[in-house]
Amino acid sequence: MSQGKDISQYWPTVLRLIATVLSVWALVSYGFGILLAPALNNISLGGYPLGFWFAQQGSMYVFIALIFIYAWKMGKIDEEFDVHEE
């Protein structure tokens, strides 16, 4: 049978990962792009105010990174609980 961790902890582990990814997504999109934009606009990145950059460009880069991080971490969790594909 399974030689990984206790399978009953699989879904709590997956849900914790999803909650973490969604928290980062919310912080970047809503926090940096909207709420903290006026404060971040005092910093310049590539000639543009940082708040504007996050709202227009930075959040997309973070979202793409989150997709790859989620896929990588999910693969690790699947291997850890021995439910991965061969």
WOURSUL-V106738 format. One record per residue. N is the residue number from 0. RES is the residue in one small letter. PHI is phi in whole degrees, -180 to 180 (999 if undefined). Layout:
N:RES:PHI ; N:RES:PHI
This chain:
0:m:999 ; 1:s:-77 ; 2:q:-107 ; 3:g:-82 ; 4:k:-70 ; 5:d:-59 ; 6:i:-64 ; 7:s:-67 ; 8:q:-94 ; 9:y:-62 ; 10:w:-67 ; 11:p:-60 ; 12:t:-68 ; 13:v:-64 ; 14:l:-65 ; 15:r:-65 ; 16:l:-64 ; 17:i:-61 ; 18:a:-62 ; 19:t:-66 ; 20:v:-63 ; 21:l:-67 ; 22:s:-66 ; 23:v:-64 ; 24:w:-58 ; 25:a:-66 ; 26:l:-61 ; 27:v:-71 ; 28:s:-75 ; 29:y:-86 ; 30:g:-69 ; 31:f:-74 ; 32:g:-79 ; 33:i:-124 ; 34:l:-67 ; 35:l:-95 ; 36:a:-57 ; 37:p:-60 ; 38:a:-70 ; 39:l:-72 ; 40:n:-68 ; 41:n:-74 ; 42:i:-105 ; 43:s:-110 ; 44:l:-134 ; 45:g:65 ; 46:g:87 ; 47:y:-114 ; 48:p:-61 ; 49:l:-62 ; 50:g:-62 ; 51:f:-65 ; 52:w:-61 ; 53:f:-62 ; 54:a:-67 ; 55:q:-100 ; 56:q:-122 ; 57:g:-60 ; 58:s:-64 ; 59:m:-65 ; 60:y:-63 ; 61:v:-65 ; 62:f:-61 ; 63:i:-64 ; 64:a:-62 ; 65:l:-63 ; 66:i:-62 ; 67:f:-69 ; 68:i:-64 ; 69:y:-61 ; 70:a:-62 ; 71:w:-65 ; 72:k:-66 ; 73:m:-65 ; 74:g:-62 ; 75:k:-65 ; 76:i:-64 ; 77:d:-60 ; 78:e:-67 ; 79:e:-61 ; 80:f:-97 ; 81:d:56 ; 82:v:-122 ; 83:h:-78 ; 84:e:-85 ; 85:e:-90
